[in-house]
């Protein structure tokens, strides 16, 4: 059975998250239903595996999943066919690649990358509604960067972990937190780029929500260090909403999509 890697983009608003659920719409479900139109294995209930199980309302521009098909496909044609059958769901296959049997979208991943988009302006957002978290007042980027620096490296992130997180250990290594500030009409957009091998449940949203408090002047940057060292969920700042969060990329020992033409 040939194995194919899929690079997937989606708007998370209509979905209960990535993972298939019995009574709620999910991204995994609509992709598997599209595969079921093309492959008897998926028509009979075969499953795909993904690099990250994004929560309800979270978007993706670079999710990766793999699917085992019962017949060989030209990767470009498979992407074209899946995009046809995915309509009208806000889900798109950006690239398809045939991969070795040992490739696993989740377990072969070396790192995940997330983007969080936050907009500060008085007027409500229109074109970006449901795609960013909006606050009213500008934020201090330098203060947020100073606070974020305390989170880089290997730490016990219990403070920034959901109470329902199922990870065996709260210890993670944060490789990057970069914060950009971009002008918008009558406002400012702040983009948070986070990179790590893996993340705890709600870790990114907890970190961004805490850094927003720093940027707003409610927290001193050193309080982020104190919160981290407390190893106590109660020491965390607010958890920001999901609709500003994007799974933006997954890295592997060899990029399965290198030089692949988009299926459209």
GIZI-V31522 format. One record per pair of residues at least 12 apart in sequence whose C-alpha atoms are under 10 Angstrom apart, sorted by sequence separation. I is the first residue (numbers start at 1). J is the second residue. If there is no record, write none. Layout:
{{I J} {I J}}
This chain:
{{14 26} {15 27} {18 30} {20 32} {33 45} {35 47} {51 63} {52 64} {80 92} {81 93} {119 131} {120 132} {122 134} {123 135} {124 136} {157 169} {158 170} {179 191} {180 192} {192 204} {223 235} {224 236} {14 27} {15 28} {32 45} {35 48} {50 63} {51 64} {52 65} {79 92} {80 93} {118 131} {119 132} {120 133} {121 134} {122 135} {123 136} {156 169} {157 170} {158 171} {178 191} {179 192} {180 193} {194 207} {210 223} {211 224} {223 236} {224 237} {12 26} {15 29} {32 46} {33 47} {50 64} {51 65} {79 93} {80 94} {117 131} {118 132} {119 133} {120 134} {121 135} {122 136} {156 170} {157 171} {158 172} {178 192} {179 193} {194 208} {210 224} {12 27} {15 30} {32 47} {49 64} {50 65} {51 66} {78 93} {79 94} {80 95} {116 131} {117 132} {118 133} {119 134} {120 135} {121 136} {122 137} {155 170} {156 171} {157 172} {177 192} {178 193} {179 194} {192 207} {11 27} {31 47} {32 48} {49 65} {50 66} {79 95} {80 96} {116 132} {117 133} {118 134} {119 135} {120 136} {121 137} {122 138} {155 171} {156 172} {157 173} {176 192} {177 193} {178 194} {192 208} {10 27} {31 48} {48 65} {49 66} {50 67} {78 95} {79 96} {116 133} {117 134} {118 135} {119 136} {120 137} {121 138} {154 171} {155 172} {156 173} {157 174} {176 193} {177 194} {178 195} {191 208} {207 224} {210 227} {9 27} {29 47} {48 66} {49 67} {76 94} {78 96} {79 97} {119 137} {120 138} {154 172} {155 173} {176 194} {177 195} {219 237} {8 27} {28 47} {29 48} {47 66} {48 67} {49 68} {76 95} {77 96} {78 97} {119 138} {120 139} {153 172} {154 173} {155 174} {175 194} {176 195} {177 196} {192 211} {28 48} {47 67} {48 68} {75 95} {76 96} {119 139} {152 172} {153 173} {154 174} {174 194} {175 195} {176 196} {28 49} {46 67} {47 68} {75 96} {76 97} {152 173} {153 174} {154 175} {174 195} {175 196} {28 50} {46 68} {74 96} {75 97} {151 173} {152 174} {153 175} {173 195} {174 196} {175 197} {190 212} {8 31} {46 69} {74 97} {75 98} {151 174} {152 175} {153 176} {173 196} {174 197} {214 237} {73 97} {74 98} {151 175} {152 176} {172 196} {173 197} {174 198} {213 237} {28 53} {42 67} {73 98} {151 176} {152 177} {172 197} {173 198} {174 199} {210 235} {212 237} {213 238} {27 53} {42 68} {72 98} {151 177} {172 198} {173 199} {210 236} {211 237} {212 238} {20 47} {27 54} {41 68} {42 69} {149 176} {172 199} {206 233} {209 236} {210 237} {211 238} {41 69} {42 70} {148 176} {149 177} {171 199} {172 200} {209 237} {210 238} {212 240} {26 55} {27 56} {39 68} {40 69} {41 70} {64 93} {148 177} {149 178} {170 199} {171 200} {207 236} {208 237} {209 238} {210 239} {19 49} {26 56} {39 69} {40 70} {41 71} {61 91} {63 93} {64 94} {66 96} {68 98} {148 178} {170 200} {177 207} {206 236} {207 237} {208 238} {209 239} {210 240} {19 50} {25 56} {38 69} {39 70} {40 71} {60 91} {61 92} {62 93} {63 94} {64 95} {65 96} {66 97} {67 98} {68 99} {148 179} {169 200} {170 201} {177 208} {206 237} {207 238} {208 239} {209 240} {18 50} {35 67} {38 70} {39 71} {59 91} {61 93} {62 94} {64 96} {66 98} {67 99} {145 177} {167 199} {168 200} {205 237} {206 238} {207 239} {208 240} {209 241} {19 52} {20 53} {38 71} {61 94} {62 95} {66 99} {68 101} {145 178} {167 200} {205 238} {206 239} {207 240} {208 241} {18 52} {19 53} {31 65} {35 69} {144 178} {145 179} {166 200} {167 201} {205 239} {206 240} {18 53} {19 54} {32 67} {144 179} {145 180} {165 200} {166 201} {204 239} {205 240} {206 241} {17 53} {18 54} {19 55} {165 201} {203 239} {204 240} {205 241} {17 54} {18 55} {19 56} {28 65} {66 103} {67 104} {142 179} {164 201} {165 202} {202 239} {205 242} {208 245} {16 54} {17 55} {18 56} {66 104} {67 105} {141 179} {161 199} {162 200} {163 201} {164 202} {165 203} {202 240} {204 242} {16 55} {17 56} {18 57} {65 104} {66 105} {141 180} {161 200} {162 201} {163 202} {205 244} {15 55} {16 56} {17 57} {18 58} {38 78} {64 104} {65 105} {66 106} {141 181} {160 200} {161 201} {162 202} {202 242} {205 245} {15 56} {16 57} {17 58} {18 59} {64 105} {65 106} {140 181} {160 201} {161 202} {162 203} {204 245} {6 48} {8 50} {12 54} {14 56} {15 57} {16 58} {17 59} {18 60} {63 105} {64 106} {139 181} {152 194} {157 199} {158 200} {160 202} {161 203} {5 48} {7 50} {12 55} {13 56} {14 57} {15 58} {35 78} {38 81} {152 195} {153 196} {157 200} {160 203} {161 204} {162 205} {5 49} {6 50} {12 56} {13 57} {14 58} {15 59} {37 81} {38 82} {152 196} {159 203} {160 204} {161 205} {162 206} {5 50} {12 57} {13 58} {18 63} {37 82} {64 109} {158 203} {160 205} {161 206} {11 57} {12 58} {13 59} {35 81} {36 82} {157 203} {160 206} {161 207} {11 58} {12 59} {34 81} {35 82} {38 85} {145 192} {159 206} {160 207} {10 58} {11 59} {12 60} {34 82} {37 85} {159 207} {160 208} {10 59} {11 60} {33 82} {34 83} {36 85} {63 112} {138 187} {139 188} {141 190} {160 209} {9 59} {10 60} {11 61} {32 82} {34 84} {35 85} {62 112} {63 113} {137 187} {138 188} {139 189} {157 207} {160 210} {9 60} {10 61} {31 82} {34 85} {35 86} {62 113} {136 187} {137 188} {138 189} {139 190} {8 60} {9 61} {10 62} {31 83} {33 85} {34 86} {62 114} {136 188} {138 190} {7 60} {8 61} {9 62} {10 63} {33 86} {34 87} {51 104} {52 105} {53 106} {61 114} {191 244} {192 245} {193 246} {194 247} {195 248} {197 250} {7 61} {8 62} {9 63} {31 85} {32 86} {50 104} {51 105} {52 106} {60 114} {61 115} {191 245} {194 248} {195 249} {196 250} {197 251} {7 62} {8 63} {9 64} {30 85} {31 86} {49 104} {50 105} {51 106} {59 114} {60 115} {134 189} {193 248} {195 250} {6 62} {7 63} {8 64} {30 86} {49 105} {50 106} {51 107} {59 115} {133 189} {151 207} {6 63} {7 64} {8 65} {30 87} {48 105} {49 106} {50 107} {51 108} {52 109} {59 116} {132 189} {133 190} {6 64} {7 65} {31 89} {49 107} {51 109} {58 116} {132 190} {5 64} {6 65} {7 66} {30 89} {132 191} {148 207} {5 65} {6 66} {30 90} {31 91} {51 111} {52 112} {147 207} {148 208} {4 65} {5 66} {6 67} {30 91} {31 92} {51 112} {170 231} {4 66} {5 67} {27 89} {31 93} {113 175} {115 177} {117 179} {119 181} {123 185} {125 187} {148 210} {3 66} {4 67} {5 68} {27 90} {113 176} {114 177} {115 178} {116 179} {117 180} {118 181} {119 182} {120 183} {121 184} {123 186} {147 210} {148 211} {3 67} {4 68} {27 91} {111 175} {115 179} {119 183} {120 184} {121 185} {122 186} {123 187} {144 208} {147 211} {2 67} {3 68} {4 69} {119 184} {121 186} {122 187} {146 211} {147 212} {1 67} {2 68} {3 69} {120 186} {121 187} {144 210} {145 211} {148 214} {1 68} {2 69} {3 70} {120 187} {121 188} {144 211} {147 214} {160 227} {1 69} {2 70} {3 71} {4 72} {119 187} {120 188} {121 189} {143 211} {144 212} {146 214} {147 215} {159 227} {160 228} {1 70} {2 71} {3 72} {4 73} {6 75} {119 188} {120 189} {143 212} {144 213} {145 214} {146 215} {158 227} {159 228} {1 71} {2 72} {3 73} {5 75} {118 188} {119 189} {120 190} {141 211} {143 213} {144 214} {145 215} {157 227} {158 228} {159 229} {161 231} {163 233} {1 72} {2 73} {4 75} {59 130} {118 189} {119 190} {140 211} {141 212} {143 214} {144 215} {150 221} {157 228} {158 229} {159 230} {160 231} {161 232} {162 233} {6 78} {7 79} {58 130} {59 131} {117 189} {118 190} {119 191} {139 211} {140 212} {142 214} {143 215} {144 216} {147 219} {149 221} {150 222} {156 228} {157 229} {158 230} {159 231} {160 232} {161 233} {6 79} {57 130} {58 131} {117 190} {118 191} {139 212} {140 213} {141 214} {142 215} {143 216} {144 217} {147 220} {148 221} {149 222} {150 223} {151 224} {155 228} {156 229} {157 230} {158 231} {159 232} {160 233} {4 78} {15 89} {57 131} {116 190} {117 191} {118 192} {139 213} {140 214} {141 215} {143 217} {146 220} {147 221} {148 222} {150 224} {151 225} {155 229} {156 230} {157 231} {158 232} {159 233} {160 234} {14 89} {15 90} {116 191} {117 192} {139 214} {140 215} {141 216} {144 219} {146 221} {147 222} {149 224} {150 225} {156 231} {157 232} {158 233} {159 234} {160 235} {161 236} {14 90} {115 191} {116 192} {117 193} {139 215} {140 216} {143 219} {144 220} {145 221} {146 222} {147 223} {148 224} {149 225} {150 226} {155 231} {157 233} {158 234} {159 235} {160 236} {13 90} {115 192} {116 193} {135 212} {138 215} {139 216} {140 217} {143 220} {144 221} {147 224} {148 225} {151 228} {158 235} {159 236} {160 237} {162 239} {11 89} {12 90} {114 192} {115 193} {116 194} {137 215} {138 216} {139 217} {143 221} {146 224} {147 225} {150 228} {158 236} {159 237} {10 89} {11 90} {12 91} {114 193} {115 194} {137 216} {142 221} {143 222} {160 239} {10 90} {11 91} {113 193} {114 194} {115 195} {144 224} {9 90} {10 91} {11 92} {113 194} {114 195} {135 216} {9 91} {10 92} {112 194} {113 195} {114 196} {8 91} {9 92} {10 93} {112 195} {113 196} {8 92} {9 93} {111 195} {112 196} {113 197} {7 92} {8 93} {9 94} {111 196} {112 197} {113 198} {114 199} {6 92} {7 93} {8 94} {9 95} {110 196} {111 197} {112 198} {113 199} {6 93} {7 94} {8 95} {110 197} {111 198} {112 199} {6 94} {7 95} {8 96} {109 197} {110 198} {111 199} {116 204} {6 95} {7 96} {109 198} {115 204} {116 205} {5 95} {6 96} {7 97} {114 204} {118 208} {5 96} {6 97} {117 208} {4 96} {5 97} {6 98} {106 198} {116 208} {4 97} {5 98} {3 97} {4 98} {5 99} {118 212} {3 98} {4 99} {5 100} {2 98} {3 99} {4 100} {2 99} {3 100} {4 101} {2 100} {3 101} {5 103} {2 101} {3 102} {4 103} {5 104} {6 105} {1 101} {3 103} {4 104} {5 105} {3 104} {4 105} {133 240} {134 241} {133 241} {132 241} {133 242} {134 243} {132 242} {133 243} {134 244} {131 242} {132 243} {133 244} {130 242} {131 243} {132 244} {133 245} {130 243} {131 244} {132 245} {129 243} {130 244} {131 245} {132 246} {129 244} {131 246} {128 244} {13 130} {12 130} {13 131} {11 130} {12 131} {11 131} {118 240} {116 240} {118 243} {119 244} {116 242} {117 243} {118 244} {116 243} {117 244} {118 245} {116 244} {117 245} {115 244} {116 245} {117 246} {115 245} {116 246} {114 245} {115 246} {116 247} {114 246} {115 247} {116 248} {113 246} {114 247} {115 248} {113 247} {114 248} {115 249} {112 247} {113 248} {114 249} {112 248} {113 249} {114 250} {112 249} {113 250} {111 249} {112 250} {113 251} {111 250} {112 251} {110 250} {111 251} {112 252} {109 250} {110 251} {111 252} {108 250} {109 251} {110 252} {111 253} {108 251} {109 252} {110 253} {106 250} {108 252} {109 253} {110 254} {105 250} {107 252} {108 253} {109 254} {52 198} {55 201} {105 251} {106 252} {108 254} {51 198} {52 199} {54 201} {55 202} {105 252} {53 201} {54 202} {104 252} {103 252} {103 253} {103 254} {103 256} {100 256} {99 256} {97 255} {98 256} {99 257} {97 256} {98 257} {96 256} {97 257} {95 256} {96 257} {97 258} {95 257} {94 257} {95 258} {97 260} {95 259} {96 260} {97 261} {95 260} {96 261} {94 260} {95 261} {96 262} {94 261} {95 262} {96 263} {94 262} {95 263} {93 262} {94 263} {95 264} {93 263} {94 264} {92 263} {93 264} {92 264} {83 263} {82 263} {83 264} {80 262} {81 263} {58 241} {59 242} {63 246} {64 247} {79 262} {80 263} {57 241} {58 242} {59 243} {62 246} {63 247} {64 248} {76 260} {79 263} {80 264} {57 242} {58 243} {59 244} {60 245} {61 246} {62 247} {63 248} {64 249} {75 260} {76 261} {78 263} {79 264} {56 242} {57 243} {58 244} {59 245} {60 246} {61 247} {62 248} {63 249} {64 250} {75 261} {76 262} {77 263} {55 242} {56 243} {57 244} {58 245} {59 246} {60 247} {61 248} {62 249} {63 250} {64 251} {75 262} {76 263} {54 242} {55 243} {57 245} {58 246} {59 247} {60 248} {61 249} {62 250} {75 263} {76 264} {57 246} {58 247} {59 248} {60 249} {62 251} {55 245} {54 245} {54 246} {54 247} {53 247} {52 247} {51 247} {52 249} {51 249} {52 250} {51 250} {51 251} {13 242} {12 242} {13 243} {12 243} {11 243} {12 245} {12 246} {11 246} {10 246} {9 246} {10 247} {9 247} {9 248} {8 248} {8 249} {7 249} {7 250} {7 256} {6 256} {7 257} {5 256} {6 257} {4 256} {5 257} {7 262}}
